[in-house]
Amino acid sequence: MVPADDPSEIKRKFGIPSQLSSCHTAVIGDYFVEGHVPAEDIRRLLSEKPNIRGLAVPGMPGGSPGMEDSPAEHYQVISVGKDGSYKVFARH
């Protein structure tokens, strides 16, 4: 882990859309992982190696990793294509 002085710079560099941004950003290889993405979805990302920029869970939905103390909500993990398109990667 390398903490960043300016997280917005990393978000710009990796093309994370502002409407999908969250409080945490990770970079794994060529992918970004934005927000409270479950580990199972990150494992799937690294196993399948889709041709995308990364995954995002906007906001901080209750029941997502790190938010287990909040009432559980249904939420989606969104994949961001290299062309900027969005697609549902997983539903929780």
MDTraj code that builds the backbone (N, CA, C; nanometers):
import mdtraj as md
import numpy as np

residues = "MET VAL PRO ALA ASP ASP PRO SER GLU ILE LYS ARG LYS PHE GLY ILE PRO SER GLN LEU SER SER CYS HIS THR ALA VAL ILE GLY ASP TYR PHE VAL GLU GLY HIS VAL PRO ALA GLU ASP ILE ARG ARG LEU LEU SER GLU LYS PRO ASN ILE ARG GLY LEU ALA VAL PRO GLY MET PRO GLY GLY SER PRO GLY MET GLU ASP SER PRO ALA GLU HIS TYR GLN VAL ILE SER VAL GLY LYS ASP GLY SER TYR LYS VAL PHE ALA ARG HIS".split()
xyz = np.array([
    [0.0844, -0.1171, 0.0000],
    [0.0000, 0.0000, 0.0000],
    [0.0894, 0.1240, 0.0000],
    [0.0538, 0.2181, -0.0849],
    [0.1249, 0.3453, -0.0905],
    [0.0232, 0.4564, -0.0728],
    [0.0203, 0.5201, 0.0444],
    [-0.0746, 0.6304, 0.0639],
    [-0.0460, 0.7441, -0.0347],
    [-0.1507, 0.8096, -0.0769],
    [-0.1365, 0.9205, -0.1724],
    [-0.1672, 1.0523, -0.1023],
    [-0.0845, 1.1515, -0.1315],
    [-0.1103, 1.2849, -0.0775],
    [-0.2346, 1.3466, -0.1398],
    [-0.2593, 1.3154, -0.2678],
    [-0.3732, 1.3718, -0.3395],
    [-0.4497, 1.2597, -0.4087],
    [-0.5483, 1.1978, -0.3409],
    [-0.6228, 1.0877, -0.4018],
    [-0.6923, 1.1261, -0.5318],
    [-0.7297, 1.2508, -0.5468],
    [-0.7985, 1.2914, -0.6702],
    [-0.7075, 1.2758, -0.7914],
    [-0.5766, 1.2876, -0.7723],
    [-0.4826, 1.2685, -0.8830],
    [-0.4849, 1.1238, -0.9317],
    [-0.4906, 1.0302, -0.8395],
    [-0.4978, 0.8887, -0.8771],
    [-0.6296, 0.8602, -0.9481],
    [-0.7384, 0.9181, -0.8982],
    [-0.8693, 0.8989, -0.9614],
    [-0.8677, 0.9516, -1.1052],
    [-0.8045, 1.0667, -1.1259],
    [-0.7934, 1.1216, -1.2626],
    [-0.7058, 1.0331, -1.3502],
    [-0.5912, 0.9919, -1.2977],
    [-0.4966, 0.9110, -1.3742],
    [-0.5603, 0.7817, -1.4245],
    [-0.6417, 0.7182, -1.3413],
    [-0.7019, 0.5914, -1.3794],
    [-0.8407, 0.6058, -1.4401],
    [-0.8870, 0.7284, -1.4573],
    [-1.0144, 0.7517, -1.5244],
    [-1.1351, 0.7071, -1.4446],
    [-1.1300, 0.7269, -1.3136],
    [-1.2437, 0.6899, -1.2296],
    [-1.3478, 0.8013, -1.2390],
    [-1.4653, 0.7700, -1.2940],
    [-1.5686, 0.8725, -1.3082],
    [-1.6108, 0.9289, -1.1725],
    [-1.6299, 1.0581, -1.1666],
    [-1.6647, 1.1220, -1.0387],
    [-1.7943, 1.0670, -0.9816],
    [-1.8895, 1.0293, -1.0660],
    [-2.0166, 0.9766, -1.0151],
    [-2.0015, 0.8363, -0.9551],
    [-1.8871, 0.7719, -0.9768],
    [-1.8620, 0.6404, -0.9177],
    [-1.7578, 0.6460, -0.8069],
    [-1.7128, 0.7643, -0.7736],
    [-1.6050, 0.7738, -0.6757],
    [-1.6548, 0.7422, -0.5349],
    [-1.5597, 0.7047, -0.4519],
    [-1.5879, 0.6701, -0.3151],
    [-1.4695, 0.7139, -0.2301],
    [-1.4669, 0.6645, -0.1084],
    [-1.3652, 0.7093, -0.0130],
    [-1.2335, 0.6337, -0.0237],
    [-1.2309, 0.5212, -0.0925],
    [-1.1096, 0.4399, -0.1017],
    [-1.0790, 0.4100, -0.2472],
    [-0.9519, 0.4189, -0.2836],
    [-0.9087, 0.3837, -0.4186],
    [-0.7869, 0.2945, -0.4069],
    [-0.7914, 0.1815, -0.4763],
    [-0.6765, 0.0915, -0.4828],
    [-0.6428, 0.0690, -0.6295],
    [-0.5172, 0.0403, -0.6538],
    [-0.4718, 0.0054, -0.7876],
    [-0.4063, -0.1321, -0.7771],
    [-0.4560, -0.2246, -0.8573],
    [-0.4035, -0.3607, -0.8600],
    [-0.3665, -0.3895, -1.0045],
    [-0.2370, -0.3929, -1.0331],
    [-0.1935, -0.4097, -1.1718],
    [-0.2415, -0.2916, -1.2533],
    [-0.3145, -0.3197, -1.3601],
    [-0.3688, -0.2139, -1.4459],
    [-0.5106, -0.1735, -1.4087],
    [-0.5661, -0.2332, -1.3045],
    [-0.7047, -0.2076, -1.2650],
    [-0.7133, -0.1135, -1.1456],
    [-0.8208, -0.0355, -1.1423],
    [-0.8531, 0.0369, -1.0194],
    [-0.9655, -0.0365, -0.9490],
    [-0.9700, -0.0239, -0.8184],
    [-1.0786, -0.0753, -0.7354],
    [-1.1208, 0.0420, -0.6487],
    [-1.2402, 0.0906, -0.6735],
    [-1.2891, 0.2122, -0.6090],
    [-1.4011, 0.1790, -0.5124],
    [-1.3828, 0.2165, -0.3868],
    [-1.4879, 0.1986, -0.2876],
    [-1.4862, 0.0623, -0.2228],
    [-1.6002, 0.0244, -0.1692],
    [-1.6145, -0.0956, -0.0869],
    [-1.6485, -0.2173, -0.1730],
    [-1.5565, -0.2551, -0.2614],
    [-1.5750, -0.3702, -0.3506],
    [-1.5437, -0.4976, -0.2717],
    [-1.6358, -0.5949, -0.2713],
    [-1.6100, -0.7193, -0.1995],
    [-1.4891, -0.7956, -0.2560],
    [-1.4192, -0.8639, -0.1665],
    [-1.2998, -0.9404, -0.2060],
    [-1.3317, -1.0431, -0.3142],
    [-1.4497, -1.1050, -0.3075],
    [-1.4850, -1.2056, -0.4086],
    [-1.4898, -1.1441, -0.5487],
    [-1.5302, -1.0188, -0.5590],
    [-1.5351, -0.9529, -0.6898],
    [-1.3949, -0.9153, -0.7367],
    [-1.3076, -0.8801, -0.6438],
    [-1.1686, -0.8513, -0.6807],
    [-1.1007, -0.9799, -0.7274],
    [-1.1262, -1.0906, -0.6583],
    [-1.0693, -1.2188, -0.7024],
    [-1.1198, -1.2549, -0.8418],
    [-1.2475, -1.2325, -0.8666],
    [-1.3038, -1.2600, -1.0000],
    [-1.2391, -1.1713, -1.1055],
    [-1.2216, -1.0436, -1.0743],
    [-1.1558, -0.9498, -1.1650],
    [-1.0171, -1.0007, -1.2032],
    [-0.9395, -1.0410, -1.1030],
    [-0.8025, -1.0851, -1.1282],
    [-0.7966, -1.2210, -1.1970],
    [-0.8977, -1.3029, -1.1773],
    [-0.9039, -1.4335, -1.2425],
    [-0.9476, -1.4218, -1.3885],
    [-1.0542, -1.3438, -1.4131],
    [-1.1096, -1.3318, -1.5484],
    [-1.0326, -1.2337, -1.6360],
    [-0.9678, -1.1365, -1.5740],
    [-0.8905, -1.0336, -1.6453],
    [-0.9682, -0.9691, -1.7608],
    [-1.0859, -0.9126, -1.7303],
    [-1.1636, -0.8487, -1.8374],
    [-1.0917, -0.7237, -1.8895],
    [-1.1262, -0.6848, -2.0093],
    [-1.0661, -0.5676, -2.0732],
    [-1.1407, -0.4414, -2.0276],
    [-1.1195, -0.4057, -1.9005],
    [-1.1854, -0.2897, -1.8403],
    [-1.0812, -0.2074, -1.7652],
    [-1.1217, -0.0876, -1.7223],
    [-1.0337, -0.0044, -1.6395],
    [-1.0367, -0.0476, -1.4933],
    [-1.1563, -0.0857, -1.4445],
    [-1.1650, -0.1250, -1.3052],
    [-1.3069, -0.1400, -1.2557],
    [-1.3178, -0.1558, -1.1239],
    [-1.4463, -0.1768, -1.0569],
    [-1.4721, -0.0665, -0.9568],
    [-1.5996, -0.0372, -0.9361],
    [-1.6365, 0.0674, -0.8406],
    [-1.7662, 0.0338, -0.7694],
    [-1.7696, 0.0695, -0.6412],
    [-1.8929, 0.0712, -0.5630],
    [-1.9052, 0.2145, -0.5134],
    [-1.9916, 0.2929, -0.5778],
    [-2.0052, 0.4323, -0.5347],
    [-2.0665, 0.4438, -0.3955],
    [-2.0259, 0.5455, -0.3253],
    [-2.0797, 0.5693, -0.1919],
    [-2.0282, 0.4672, -0.0918],
    [-2.1053, 0.4490, 0.0129],
    [-2.0672, 0.3571, 0.1199],
    [-2.1902, 0.2761, 0.1605],
    [-2.2349, 0.1828, 0.0750],
    [-2.3592, 0.1112, 0.1043],
    [-2.3482, 0.0227, 0.2282],
    [-2.4519, 0.0241, 0.3079],
    [-2.4575, -0.0595, 0.4262],
    [-2.4448, -0.2063, 0.3907],
    [-2.3676, -0.2791, 0.4715],
    [-2.3472, -0.4213, 0.4479],
    [-2.2301, -0.4527, 0.3567],
    [-2.1765, -0.3523, 0.2884],
    [-2.0592, -0.3748, 0.2034],
    [-1.9359, -0.3907, 0.2928],
    [-1.8240, -0.4424, 0.2390],
    [-1.7049, -0.4600, 0.3222],
    [-1.6664, -0.3308, 0.3937],
    [-1.6494, -0.3412, 0.5240],
    [-1.6165, -0.2246, 0.6044],
    [-1.7386, -0.1502, 0.6548],
    [-1.8542, -0.1825, 0.6016],
    [-1.9783, -0.1152, 0.6414],
    [-2.0785, -0.2150, 0.7000],
    [-2.0266, -0.3248, 0.7548],
    [-2.1134, -0.4305, 0.8061],
    [-2.1976, -0.3874, 0.9254],
    [-2.1570, -0.2842, 0.9964],
    [-2.2341, -0.2381, 1.1120],
    [-2.3567, -0.1563, 1.0719],
    [-2.3648, -0.1174, 0.9463],
    [-2.4799, -0.0416, 0.8954],
    [-2.5835, -0.1396, 0.8427],
    [-2.7107, -0.1007, 0.8435],
    [-2.8130, -0.1891, 0.7866],
    [-2.7784, -0.2252, 0.6419],
    [-2.7915, -0.3532, 0.6108],
    [-2.7549, -0.4017, 0.4777],
    [-2.8445, -0.3412, 0.3702],
    [-2.7809, -0.3019, 0.2621],
    [-2.8498, -0.2492, 0.1444],
    [-2.8143, -0.3358, 0.0252],
    [-2.9012, -0.3371, -0.0745],
    [-2.8648, -0.3976, -0.2020],
    [-2.7775, -0.2962, -0.2752],
    [-2.6694, -0.3428, -0.3369],
    [-2.5826, -0.2525, -0.4129],
    [-2.5193, -0.3275, -0.5289],
    [-2.4653, -0.2523, -0.6213],
    [-2.4023, -0.3094, -0.7395],
    [-2.2548, -0.2723, -0.7438],
    [-2.1755, -0.3647, -0.7972],
    [-2.0363, -0.3369, -0.8310],
    [-2.0372, -0.3067, -0.9802],
    [-1.9858, -0.1907, -1.0162],
    [-1.9893, -0.1441, -1.1548],
    [-1.8520, -0.1593, -1.2173],
    [-1.8475, -0.2161, -1.3383],
    [-1.7220, -0.2192, -1.4128],
    [-1.7200, -0.0971, -1.5049],
    [-1.6028, -0.0403, -1.5203],
    [-1.5843, 0.0754, -1.6082],
    [-1.4984, 0.0295, -1.7259],
    [-1.5581, 0.0349, -1.8444],
    [-1.4875, -0.0070, -1.9648],
    [-1.3805, 0.0926, -2.0049],
    [-1.2907, 0.0467, -2.0873],
    [-1.1837, 0.1348, -2.1355],
    [-1.2390, 0.2495, -2.2190],
    [-1.3611, 0.2321, -2.2722],
    [-1.4260, 0.3388, -2.3482],
    [-1.5095, 0.4293, -2.2583],
    [-1.5067, 0.4040, -2.1271],
    [-1.5823, 0.4850, -2.0323],
    [-1.7219, 0.4344, -2.0046],
    [-1.7613, 0.3249, -2.0692],
    [-1.8952, 0.2702, -2.0479],
    [-1.9027, 0.2001, -1.9120],
    [-2.0262, 0.1867, -1.8613],
    [-2.0503, 0.1205, -1.7332],
    [-2.1287, -0.0080, -1.7580],
    [-2.1038, -0.1060, -1.6707],
    [-2.1775, -0.2314, -1.6776],
    [-2.1805, -0.2894, -1.5365],
    [-2.2911, -0.3542, -1.5013],
    [-2.2991, -0.4198, -1.3702],
    [-2.2096, -0.5428, -1.3734],
    [-2.1153, -0.5483, -1.2801],
    [-2.0216, -0.6602, -1.2676],
    [-2.0762, -0.7629, -1.1686],
    [-2.1392, -0.7147, -1.0605],
    [-2.1955, -0.8024, -0.9581],
    [-2.3038, -0.7275, -0.8825],
    [-2.3959, -0.8049, -0.8258],
    [-2.5020, -0.7494, -0.7418],
    [-2.4918, -0.8126, -0.6036],
    [-2.5092, -0.7306, -0.5038],
    [-2.5031, -0.7807, -0.3656],
    [-2.6238, -0.7298, -0.2883],
])
top = md.Topology()
chain = top.add_chain()
for i, resn in enumerate(residues, 1):
    res = top.add_residue(resn, chain, resSeq=i)
    for name in ("N", "CA", "C"):
        top.add_atom(name, md.element.get_by_symbol(name[0]), res)
traj = md.Trajectory(xyz[None], top)
